């Protein structure tokens, strides 16, 4: 099917479902009202997270919940997805986005917000540099609770995400100028001004609606971060959502969705045989590269280690892979506990690389640094860091580019131990029995699965101890990486057991399936509605909608029942 026809069909199905929900929804006054907000997951088409928001709202309404939508009407200058990296002053595509919103929210209780400038805030921000803007807090005279709004903290992750970098260049003279429109300062100011405008209108909206709970996408990008802050200040329970860990699945939580706060019950119990078989079938497919994340398939193919690599590895006593992340990703806000950012961690790892010429270090860039077919090209990359630090000139390093589809799992199998920042590969390496040293907080570091040292110094010592382990005793003689059985730092057996339990829980309990309603779209990262009757969205017919209704309205866990228990 061609792109134009697929888009027409999708828009037609959205209109039909919106009309049917309007016709058949019957609000139950005994149920608390729900406010929903998502301004950062789409522009024109239907992205995965935009679909999750729409489907959830429709399901709640068909379950008797009075849902109120807070909807952007050219209210952000600019929004995150509508930011042009070629020219920050380019207006976002508001007309096309509004057309999509009118389709999705047809017949809904929708409050539309517009941009409301504040001359006082604009003047206060004008002469601040990037560092000052990032820490700026605003005492809003209109804020009824008298709280100081941390506008800089709310906006900073979005600027980093939009510009695909962590370090923002302060590229205009002190004091700013009328010519700084394509500077980091300008974009940060615009996001902060938009956040204040949204904050005021969303607060007034909440005061009018008085919901029982607020549901927002992500909670980290600045429109939703501002909305979440406003709701929490007023004492409302806030639920956030993100993509789940299965294809076309979603993750909901009372916490911060980008941190994926997953609690694993069971106290370290082994999976039963049915659960183990289910997990092993999934892992077999994943280890071959057959998986997606957020609707994206990163690995069109996966290749094994070639003979040239194996010959090089055979000349070293041991091998250690280093797996990196995307430095601008919203997860990094939660990861940066020991280090201010991932590159500070890499600088520390580089000390060990230089000090151990007997060890082959394989530095792997995350595939999302160069997402083919999209605009998601990192402007501050591990590639640049690696070459800028001269590591390419060291004989004991190999760099794997983000678009090199070499099996990470073969690297892990041949490694002495594994170094990661907060990547998912750390959990999978633990599941494979490897000892893993993390440099950042990850969703899986809350339980004993890997080593997360308490300080940079402790992390350096842990890496050094693991590198030296076995060398003095001669355990590595004749057992280098080219061997099928290299010497490996022993990991506590409970690490692997806990890793299996954790990954099973995140896959089959916390990931709520939406594949009954969605299929992968014609454009990368977008989805389309399947052809289904409106009754399929009711909590009576959809287990996912029943879980979402119980979780949002009745504060029950957002967990899929374990059919294999």
Backbone torsions as a table, in degrees:
resi	resn	phi	psi	omega
1	UNK	NA	135.1	-179.1
2	UNK	-75.7	164.1	-172.7
3	UNK	-63.0	-41.7	-177.7
4	UNK	-65.6	-43.0	179.8
5	UNK	-66.5	-40.4	178.7
6	UNK	-62.9	-41.4	178.0
7	UNK	-63.9	-42.3	177.8
8	UNK	-61.1	-44.4	-179.8
9	UNK	-63.8	-39.5	-179.5
10	UNK	-65.9	-44.5	178.4
11	UNK	-62.0	-38.2	178.7
12	UNK	-63.5	-42.1	179.6
13	UNK	-68.9	-36.9	177.0
14	UNK	-61.6	-47.2	179.5
15	UNK	-60.0	-44.2	-178.0
16	UNK	-61.9	-47.7	-178.8
17	UNK	-65.5	-40.0	178.7
18	UNK	-60.7	-42.3	178.6
19	UNK	-65.6	-42.0	-177.4
20	UNK	-68.0	-39.5	176.6
21	UNK	-63.4	-42.2	177.2
22	UNK	-59.1	-38.8	-176.8
23	UNK	-74.0	-38.9	-169.5
24	UNK	-105.6	-9.6	178.4
25	UNK	-71.3	136.3	179.4
26	UNK	-129.8	99.5	-177.7
27	UNK	-61.4	135.8	176.2
28	UNK	-98.4	112.9	-177.0
29	UNK	-63.4	-15.0	178.9
30	UNK	-77.6	-16.8	-179.3
31	UNK	-91.8	144.8	179.2
32	UNK	-68.8	150.7	176.0
33	UNK	-71.3	152.2	178.8
34	UNK	-125.7	132.4	173.2
35	UNK	-103.1	135.0	178.5
36	UNK	-125.5	142.5	-178.4
37	UNK	-148.8	129.4	176.7
38	UNK	-154.3	102.9	179.2
39	UNK	-112.1	-1.8	-170.6
40	UNK	-118.0	8.9	-174.9
41	UNK	-105.7	0.1	-179.8
42	UNK	-164.1	166.5	166.0
43	UNK	-121.1	-72.5	-176.4
44	UNK	-109.5	-52.8	-177.7
45	UNK	-76.4	-173.7	-178.8
46	UNK	-105.8	100.5	176.8
47	UNK	-78.7	171.8	-177.9
48	UNK	-61.4	-48.4	-177.6
49	UNK	-72.1	-30.1	173.3
50	UNK	-64.8	-39.7	177.8
51	UNK	-65.0	-41.2	178.4
52	UNK	-59.7	-42.8	179.9
53	UNK	-62.9	-47.3	-177.2
54	UNK	-64.8	-47.0	-179.2
55	UNK	-62.8	-41.2	179.3
56	UNK	-62.5	-44.5	178.9
57	UNK	-61.5	-44.0	178.6
58	UNK	-63.6	-43.3	179.4
59	UNK	-63.2	-41.5	177.5
60	UNK	-62.6	-43.5	-179.3
61	UNK	-64.6	-40.2	177.3
62	UNK	-70.4	-16.9	175.3
63	UNK	-91.4	8.1	175.7
64	UNK	96.1	7.0	-177.2
65	UNK	-90.8	136.2	173.6
66	UNK	-83.6	108.5	-175.4
67	UNK	-103.9	133.3	176.5
68	UNK	-116.6	127.4	-178.7
69	UNK	-101.9	135.8	173.0
70	UNK	-105.7	115.9	-165.2
71	UNK	-125.1	137.5	-179.9
72	UNK	-75.5	130.2	173.0
73	UNK	-125.1	75.7	-174.9
74	UNK	56.3	41.1	-175.1
75	UNK	-95.1	0.6	-176.9
76	UNK	-128.4	131.8	-173.0
77	UNK	-129.4	80.1	-0.6
78	UNK	-101.1	175.2	168.6
79	UNK	-78.8	173.2	-174.6
80	UNK	-70.2	-50.7	-179.6
81	UNK	-68.5	-25.2	-179.2
82	UNK	-88.0	9.1	179.0
83	UNK	-81.4	124.1	176.1
84	UNK	-88.1	121.3	179.1
85	UNK	-76.3	-12.3	175.7
86	UNK	-81.6	-32.8	-178.8
87	UNK	-155.3	105.2	-174.3
88	UNK	-64.2	-17.9	-179.5
89	UNK	-84.7	-6.2	179.0
90	UNK	-63.7	125.3	179.7
91	UNK	-64.8	146.1	176.0
92	UNK	-69.5	162.4	-177.1
93	UNK	-77.8	68.6	-171.7
94	UNK	-64.8	-38.8	-174.7
95	UNK	-63.5	-44.7	179.2
96	UNK	-68.1	-38.1	178.9
97	UNK	-65.6	-42.0	178.7
98	UNK	-63.8	-37.4	177.4
99	UNK	-61.1	-41.5	177.0
100	UNK	-65.9	-40.6	179.6
101	UNK	-63.1	-40.7	-180.0
102	UNK	-63.5	-34.6	176.0
103	UNK	-67.4	-47.6	-174.2
104	UNK	-68.7	-35.6	-174.0
105	UNK	-103.8	19.6	177.3
106	UNK	-60.1	126.2	178.3
107	UNK	78.0	2.5	-179.3
108	UNK	-90.7	161.6	170.8
109	UNK	-77.5	93.9	-173.0
110	UNK	-117.0	130.7	171.8
111	UNK	-109.5	122.8	-174.6
112	UNK	-100.7	131.3	-179.7
113	UNK	-112.0	143.1	178.8
114	UNK	-114.5	168.4	179.7
115	UNK	-75.4	130.2	178.2
116	UNK	-123.4	104.6	-177.2
117	UNK	-69.1	155.6	176.4
118	UNK	-130.8	107.7	-176.1
119	UNK	-64.0	-34.7	-179.5
120	UNK	-65.2	-44.9	177.7
121	UNK	-66.6	-41.6	-179.6
122	UNK	-59.4	-41.3	178.5
123	UNK	-67.6	-37.6	-179.2
124	UNK	-66.9	-28.8	-177.2
125	UNK	-89.3	-19.4	-165.4
126	UNK	-58.1	-39.2	-173.8
127	UNK	-100.1	11.4	-177.7
128	UNK	-90.2	143.4	175.0
129	UNK	-85.3	-179.6	-173.8
130	UNK	-60.8	-44.2	-178.9
131	UNK	-63.7	-42.9	179.0
132	UNK	-66.4	-39.2	178.0
133	UNK	-63.7	-41.4	-177.4
134	UNK	-64.0	-23.9	179.8
135	UNK	-107.4	8.0	-173.4
136	UNK	-71.9	135.1	173.8
137	UNK	-122.4	144.0	-172.8
138	UNK	-119.7	124.6	174.6
139	UNK	-86.2	91.9	-175.1
140	UNK	-75.9	117.3	-179.7
141	UNK	-65.7	-18.1	179.6
142	UNK	-91.2	-7.5	-178.4
143	UNK	-71.0	114.9	-174.3
144	UNK	-65.5	-25.8	-178.5
145	UNK	-89.6	-3.6	177.2
146	UNK	69.8	17.8	-178.5
147	UNK	-83.1	146.0	173.5
148	UNK	-82.2	128.3	-174.1
149	UNK	-90.7	122.0	-179.4
150	UNK	-79.9	68.9	-173.0
151	UNK	-59.8	-39.5	-179.9
152	UNK	-62.7	-46.2	179.9
153	UNK	-65.0	-35.2	-179.9
154	UNK	-69.7	-33.1	-174.0
155	UNK	-93.1	-27.2	-171.0
156	UNK	-57.6	-46.6	179.9
157	UNK	-60.1	-31.5	-179.3
158	UNK	-71.6	-38.2	176.9
159	UNK	-64.2	-42.5	177.6
160	UNK	-61.6	-41.4	179.5
161	UNK	-66.8	-45.1	-177.6
162	UNK	-64.9	-37.5	-178.1
163	UNK	-92.7	-0.9	176.3
164	UNK	58.2	44.4	179.5
165	UNK	-158.6	157.9	175.1
166	UNK	-91.2	-49.8	-178.9
167	UNK	-82.3	121.3	-178.5
168	UNK	-97.2	121.5	-179.2
169	UNK	-67.3	132.6	175.3
170	UNK	-90.6	81.7	-162.5
171	UNK	-98.5	24.8	172.3
172	UNK	-134.9	157.8	-179.8
173	UNK	-63.4	157.7	175.2
174	UNK	-54.1	130.9	-178.2
175	UNK	101.3	-10.8	178.7
176	UNK	68.1	-179.0	177.5
177	UNK	-164.7	168.9	178.2
178	UNK	-69.7	-11.5	-177.2
179	UNK	-100.8	17.5	-175.6
180	UNK	-97.6	23.1	-172.1
181	UNK	-64.8	-23.3	177.6
182	UNK	-107.9	33.1	177.8
183	UNK	-104.0	162.2	174.7
184	UNK	-61.2	-36.6	178.8
185	UNK	-57.4	-46.7	-177.4
186	UNK	-59.2	-49.4	-176.1
187	UNK	-65.8	-40.8	178.5
188	UNK	-62.5	-42.6	177.0
189	UNK	-60.9	-44.6	-177.9
190	UNK	-63.5	-41.4	177.4
191	UNK	-63.8	-40.4	-179.3
192	UNK	-67.5	-40.8	176.3
193	UNK	-63.7	-40.8	177.8
194	UNK	-66.9	-37.8	179.3
195	UNK	-63.1	-41.1	178.2
196	UNK	-65.5	-43.5	177.8
197	UNK	-58.0	-46.0	178.5
198	UNK	-64.9	-44.0	-177.5
199	UNK	-56.2	-46.1	-178.4
200	UNK	-65.5	-44.4	-177.7
201	UNK	-71.9	-36.8	178.9
202	UNK	-68.3	-38.5	176.9
203	UNK	-61.6	-44.4	177.5
204	UNK	-64.3	-37.3	177.3
205	UNK	-62.1	-45.7	178.5
206	UNK	-64.1	-40.5	179.8
207	UNK	-63.1	-29.7	179.9
208	UNK	-81.7	-44.3	-174.9
209	UNK	-80.0	-37.4	-176.8
210	UNK	51.2	67.3	-177.6
211	UNK	-77.2	168.3	172.7
212	UNK	-86.4	-25.5	-178.9
213	UNK	-156.2	151.9	178.3
214	UNK	-116.9	129.4	-179.6
215	UNK	-115.9	121.5	-179.1
216	UNK	-133.8	155.1	175.9
217	UNK	-75.1	135.5	163.8
218	UNK	66.9	-63.7	179.8
219	UNK	84.8	-0.3	-178.3
220	UNK	-110.1	-36.0	176.8
221	UNK	-70.4	148.2	-159.4
222	UNK	-60.2	-36.5	178.6
223	UNK	-63.4	-44.8	-179.4
224	UNK	-74.8	-32.0	176.3
225	UNK	-63.5	-42.2	177.7
226	UNK	-65.4	-41.7	179.4
227	UNK	-65.0	-42.2	179.3
228	UNK	-63.1	-43.6	179.0
229	UNK	-59.8	-44.8	-178.8
230	UNK	-62.9	-43.9	-179.5
231	UNK	-66.0	-42.7	180.0
232	UNK	-65.2	-37.6	178.0
233	UNK	-61.6	-29.9	-180.0
234	UNK	-91.0	2.6	174.4
235	UNK	87.0	14.6	179.9
236	UNK	-86.2	146.7	171.6
237	UNK	-74.4	134.6	-178.0
238	UNK	-119.4	127.8	174.1
239	UNK	-107.7	132.7	176.4
240	UNK	-118.5	159.9	-179.2
241	UNK	-142.1	155.3	178.8
242	UNK	-148.2	-176.4	175.3
243	UNK	-69.7	148.4	175.8
244	UNK	-89.2	-169.8	-173.4
245	UNK	-102.6	1.4	172.1
246	UNK	-111.2	162.2	178.8
247	UNK	-58.7	128.0	176.7
248	UNK	56.1	43.6	177.2
249	UNK	-123.0	160.1	-177.8
250	UNK	-124.5	158.3	-179.5
251	UNK	-125.3	124.2	178.0
252	UNK	-118.2	145.3	-178.8
253	UNK	-154.8	155.2	170.8
254	UNK	-79.9	-9.3	179.0
255	UNK	-97.6	-147.4	179.0
256	UNK	-96.6	114.9	-171.8
257	UNK	-60.7	-34.3	-177.7
258	UNK	-70.8	-14.7	173.9
259	UNK	-89.9	-12.7	-177.9
260	UNK	46.8	66.0	179.6
261	UNK	-73.9	90.9	-175.2
262	UNK	-102.4	120.6	177.1
263	UNK	-100.6	125.6	-177.2
264	UNK	-103.0	115.0	176.8
265	UNK	-77.6	166.8	172.0
266	UNK	111.8	-14.5	174.5
267	UNK	61.0	37.5	176.0
268	UNK	82.8	19.6	179.2
269	UNK	-70.8	149.8	176.2
270	UNK	-69.8	148.3	171.1
271	UNK	-66.8	146.9	176.8
272	UNK	-77.2	170.4	-174.7
273	UNK	-57.4	-39.9	-179.6
274	UNK	-66.7	-41.6	178.4
275	UNK	-65.1	-42.1	179.6
276	UNK	-62.3	-42.6	179.9
277	UNK	-64.8	-39.7	179.1
278	UNK	-64.1	-44.7	179.8
279	UNK	-66.3	-43.1	-177.9
280	UNK	-63.2	-35.5	177.8
281	UNK	-65.4	-40.3	177.1
282	UNK	-64.9	-45.7	-176.6
283	UNK	-64.9	-34.5	178.3
284	UNK	-61.0	-42.1	178.0
285	UNK	-69.0	-41.5	-178.4
286	UNK	-65.5	-41.8	-178.6
287	UNK	-65.6	-13.3	174.9
288	UNK	-97.6	4.9	178.7
289	UNK	86.0	8.6	-175.8
290	UNK	-93.1	78.0	179.0
291	UNK	-159.6	163.7	176.3
292	UNK	-128.2	160.4	173.7
293	UNK	-140.6	125.5	-177.6
294	UNK	56.4	35.2	178.7
295	UNK	79.4	4.3	-177.9
296	UNK	-110.5	131.6	170.9
297	UNK	-97.2	110.0	-175.0
298	UNK	-76.8	-28.8	-170.9
299	UNK	-114.0	93.7	175.0
300	UNK	-64.9	-20.5	175.2
301	UNK	-156.4	163.9	174.2
302	UNK	-137.3	124.5	-176.4
303	UNK	-107.7	149.2	174.4
304	UNK	-77.8	176.6	178.7
305	UNK	-74.3	129.1	-177.1
306	UNK	-82.3	172.6	-173.7
307	UNK	-67.4	-34.0	179.0
308	UNK	-62.0	-41.4	177.8
309	UNK	-65.7	-44.9	-178.3
310	UNK	-62.9	-38.0	178.4
311	UNK	-64.7	-40.5	178.1
312	UNK	-65.7	-45.4	-178.5
313	UNK	-61.0	-33.3	-177.0
314	UNK	-66.5	-15.8	179.9
315	UNK	-86.7	-0.3	-179.5
316	UNK	-114.0	157.2	-179.1
317	UNK	-73.1	-28.2	-174.5
318	UNK	-161.2	164.7	-179.5
319	UNK	-133.5	139.2	179.3
320	UNK	-134.2	116.7	173.8
321	UNK	-83.1	147.2	178.4
322	UNK	-123.0	113.9	-176.3
323	UNK	-103.8	127.7	-174.4
324	UNK	-106.5	177.2	178.2
325	UNK	-123.0	179.0	171.9
326	UNK	-88.1	119.8	-167.4
327	UNK	-69.0	-23.1	-178.0
328	UNK	-94.1	-3.7	-176.1
329	UNK	-61.4	147.6	-178.1
330	UNK	-65.2	-19.6	177.0
331	UNK	-67.1	-21.7	-175.5
332	UNK	-67.8	-23.0	175.3
333	UNK	-57.9	-38.4	-179.2
334	UNK	-86.1	-25.9	-176.2
335	UNK	-75.7	-31.9	-170.7
336	UNK	-78.9	74.8	179.2
337	UNK	-105.4	-41.7	177.3
338	UNK	-87.9	-31.4	-175.1
339	UNK	-125.6	152.7	178.2
340	UNK	-69.0	-22.3	178.7
341	UNK	-167.7	169.5	-174.4
342	UNK	-63.2	-34.3	-176.7
343	UNK	-68.9	-27.7	174.0
344	UNK	-65.4	-38.3	174.9
345	UNK	-64.3	-44.3	179.2
346	UNK	-62.5	-36.4	177.1
347	UNK	-60.4	-38.3	178.3
348	UNK	-69.5	-42.1	177.3
349	UNK	-61.0	-36.2	-179.4
350	UNK	-61.7	-29.6	176.4
351	UNK	-60.9	-42.1	178.3
352	UNK	-70.6	-35.0	177.8
353	UNK	-60.1	-44.5	-178.4
354	UNK	-71.7	-29.3	-175.3
355	UNK	-85.2	-7.3	-174.4
356	UNK	-131.5	77.0	179.6
357	UNK	-68.2	-14.3	178.2
358	UNK	-78.9	-7.4	-175.3
359	UNK	-112.2	132.4	173.6
360	UNK	-88.3	119.0	177.5
361	UNK	-102.1	126.0	179.4
362	UNK	-110.2	107.2	-178.3
363	UNK	-93.4	120.3	-176.9
364	UNK	-110.8	124.4	174.4
365	UNK	-78.7	146.1	178.8
366	UNK	-68.6	139.2	-177.8
367	UNK	-61.5	-23.2	-178.1
368	UNK	-76.6	-5.7	173.5
369	UNK	-67.3	-21.0	-179.4
370	UNK	-143.3	73.5	-177.2
371	UNK	-79.2	109.9	-176.2
372	UNK	-65.1	135.1	176.4
373	UNK	87.1	4.3	179.1
374	UNK	-134.6	177.1	177.7
375	UNK	-90.0	9.0	-175.6
376	UNK	-85.1	72.6	177.2
377	UNK	-110.1	119.8	-175.5
378	UNK	-66.1	134.0	175.9
379	UNK	-96.0	0.7	174.4
380	UNK	-142.8	94.5	-165.3
381	UNK	-112.2	159.8	173.2
382	UNK	-65.6	-34.0	174.8
383	UNK	-54.0	-51.4	-178.7
384	UNK	-63.9	-41.3	178.6
385	UNK	-61.1	-44.6	-176.3
386	UNK	-60.2	-47.1	-177.0
387	UNK	-78.6	-33.7	178.2
388	UNK	-64.6	-29.5	-179.9
389	UNK	-91.8	6.8	175.3
390	UNK	70.5	17.1	-178.3
391	UNK	-70.2	-21.9	177.5
392	UNK	-66.3	-20.0	-179.5
393	UNK	-88.0	-5.1	177.9
394	UNK	-87.0	134.1	-178.5
395	UNK	-69.9	-15.7	-175.6
396	UNK	-100.2	26.7	177.3
397	UNK	-129.8	148.0	170.4
398	UNK	-133.0	133.5	177.6
399	UNK	-111.3	128.8	177.8
400	UNK	-106.2	117.4	-178.4
401	UNK	-68.2	159.5	-178.1
402	UNK	-63.8	-23.9	-179.9
403	UNK	-102.5	18.7	172.0
404	UNK	-97.3	114.5	-170.6
405	UNK	-91.3	58.0	178.9
406	UNK	-91.8	139.4	-175.0
407	UNK	-64.8	116.3	174.0
408	UNK	-66.8	-27.6	-175.8
409	UNK	-71.5	-32.9	174.0
410	UNK	-68.7	-36.0	175.1
411	UNK	-60.8	-44.3	-179.1
412	UNK	-63.5	-41.9	-178.9
413	UNK	-61.0	-30.8	-177.2
414	UNK	-99.0	4.1	-174.0
415	UNK	-89.8	154.4	172.3
416	UNK	-75.5	-43.4	170.7
417	UNK	-158.7	179.3	-172.5
418	UNK	-127.8	139.1	175.8
419	UNK	-114.6	128.9	177.5
420	UNK	-135.6	165.8	169.6
421	UNK	-91.6	-79.7	172.8
422	UNK	-141.9	22.8	-175.9
423	UNK	-67.0	153.2	176.2
424	UNK	-60.8	-25.1	-179.5
425	UNK	-63.0	-23.7	176.7
426	UNK	-63.6	-41.4	177.3
427	UNK	-65.9	-41.5	-179.6
428	UNK	-68.6	-34.8	176.5
429	UNK	-64.9	-41.2	176.3
430	UNK	-62.1	-38.7	178.1
431	UNK	-63.3	-29.8	178.1
432	UNK	-84.1	2.3	176.5
433	UNK	92.5	5.3	-179.2
434	UNK	-81.6	150.3	169.6
435	UNK	-80.4	129.0	-173.9
436	UNK	-122.0	131.0	175.6
437	UNK	-109.6	117.0	-178.7
438	UNK	-95.2	142.3	174.3
439	UNK	-101.5	-13.4	-180.0
440	UNK	-134.5	159.4	177.2
441	UNK	-69.5	132.2	178.2
442	UNK	-124.1	167.1	-179.7
443	UNK	-61.6	-26.9	-176.0
444	UNK	-92.4	-3.8	-179.9
445	UNK	-80.5	-3.6	178.4
446	UNK	-72.2	-18.3	175.7
447	UNK	-125.1	159.3	-176.3
448	UNK	-68.3	96.4	174.8
449	UNK	-128.1	-28.6	-176.3
450	UNK	-143.3	175.1	174.3
451	UNK	-94.9	120.7	172.5
452	UNK	-121.8	92.8	-177.4
453	UNK	-62.2	157.3	-174.0
454	UNK	-80.5	-8.8	-176.7
455	UNK	-155.4	161.7	175.6
456	UNK	-58.0	-39.0	178.9
457	UNK	-63.9	-42.8	178.5
458	UNK	-65.2	-35.5	177.7
459	UNK	-65.7	-43.8	178.7
460	UNK	-60.9	-42.3	179.6
461	UNK	-65.7	-38.4	178.9
462	UNK	-63.0	-45.9	179.3
463	UNK	-61.9	-44.7	-179.3
464	UNK	-63.1	-42.1	179.0
465	UNK	-63.1	-41.2	179.4
466	UNK	-67.7	-37.2	178.3
467	UNK	-64.8	-36.1	-179.4
468	UNK	-81.7	-19.7	-175.6
469	UNK	-57.6	122.9	177.4
470	UNK	89.0	-18.7	-177.6
471	UNK	-66.5	-48.8	-176.3
472	UNK	-66.8	-33.4	-178.1
473	UNK	-81.8	-2.3	178.6
474	UNK	74.7	18.3	-177.6
475	UNK	-70.4	-17.0	-176.5
476	UNK	-92.1	-4.6	-179.9
477	UNK	-63.8	123.6	178.0
478	UNK	72.3	12.8	-178.5
479	UNK	-135.4	47.9	-178.7
480	UNK	-77.9	-177.5	-176.1
481	UNK	-61.0	-27.0	179.4
482	UNK	-69.0	-17.4	178.0
483	UNK	-74.0	151.8	176.0
484	UNK	-72.3	-16.4	-179.5
485	UNK	-130.6	72.7	178.6
486	UNK	-69.7	156.9	174.8
487	UNK	-67.4	131.5	-178.3
488	UNK	-123.4	140.5	172.9
489	UNK	-62.4	125.5	-178.4
490	UNK	-69.3	133.2	174.9
491	UNK	-100.8	146.1	176.9
492	UNK	-55.7	136.0	-176.4
493	UNK	-59.8	-27.5	179.9
494	UNK	-69.9	-21.0	177.8
495	UNK	-61.3	-47.5	-178.6
496	UNK	-67.9	-41.1	178.8
497	UNK	-61.9	-44.6	179.1
498	UNK	-66.6	-35.9	179.0
499	UNK	-64.2	-42.2	178.2
500	UNK	-62.9	-42.6	-179.5
501	UNK	-66.7	-40.0	-178.5
502	UNK	-65.6	-48.0	-177.0
503	UNK	-67.3	-34.0	175.4
504	UNK	-63.0	-43.9	-177.6
505	UNK	-65.1	-42.3	-178.8
506	UNK	-70.2	-30.8	-179.3
507	UNK	-78.3	-45.6	-167.0
508	UNK	-111.8	-6.3	177.8
509	UNK	-115.3	-47.0	-175.8
510	UNK	-88.1	-18.9	179.7
511	UNK	-88.6	111.5	-175.7
512	UNK	-94.3	119.9	-172.6
513	UNK	-71.5	136.5	173.6
514	UNK	-121.2	13.1	-176.0
515	UNK	-71.3	-12.2	173.3
516	UNK	-65.5	-26.0	-173.0
517	UNK	-111.4	-16.2	-170.0
518	UNK	-126.9	154.6	170.3
519	UNK	-139.7	156.7	-178.9
520	UNK	-64.8	135.5	-176.4
521	UNK	-83.3	-179.1	-179.4
522	UNK	-75.7	-25.1	179.0
523	UNK	-104.2	142.2	-178.2
524	UNK	-59.2	130.0	178.0
525	UNK	88.6	-6.0	-179.4
526	UNK	-110.0	157.2	-179.7
527	UNK	-128.6	169.1	176.4
528	UNK	-130.4	150.4	174.8
529	UNK	-74.3	137.0	170.2
530	UNK	-74.7	167.7	177.1
531	UNK	-88.5	102.9	-179.2
532	UNK	-139.6	154.3	177.9
533	UNK	-73.5	152.7	-177.5
534	UNK	-59.9	-29.1	-179.1
535	UNK	-61.7	-24.5	-179.7
536	UNK	-64.5	-20.0	180.0
537	UNK	-86.7	-7.0	-178.5
538	UNK	-72.9	148.2	176.9
539	UNK	-61.4	-21.8	177.9
540	UNK	-70.4	-31.8	-177.4
541	UNK	-103.3	-21.2	-176.6
542	UNK	-113.6	114.3	175.7
543	UNK	-59.7	-36.0	178.4
544	UNK	-62.2	-45.6	179.8
545	UNK	-66.6	-33.0	176.5
546	UNK	-65.4	-42.5	178.3
547	UNK	-64.1	-43.2	-179.6
548	UNK	-65.8	-41.7	177.9
549	UNK	-63.3	-46.7	179.9
550	UNK	-64.6	-37.7	-179.3
551	UNK	-71.5	-43.9	-177.6
552	UNK	-75.0	-47.7	-173.5
553	UNK	-83.8	-41.0	-173.4
554	UNK	-108.6	7.0	175.8
555	UNK	58.4	38.0	174.8
556	UNK	-89.2	161.2	-179.8
557	UNK	-62.2	142.3	176.5
558	UNK	-86.0	69.1	-173.9
559	UNK	-128.3	132.8	173.4
560	UNK	-74.4	138.0	177.7
561	UNK	-62.5	141.1	-176.3
562	UNK	-83.2	97.8	-178.4
563	UNK	-67.1	-19.6	-176.7
564	UNK	-99.2	4.2	-177.4
565	UNK	-71.4	NA	NA
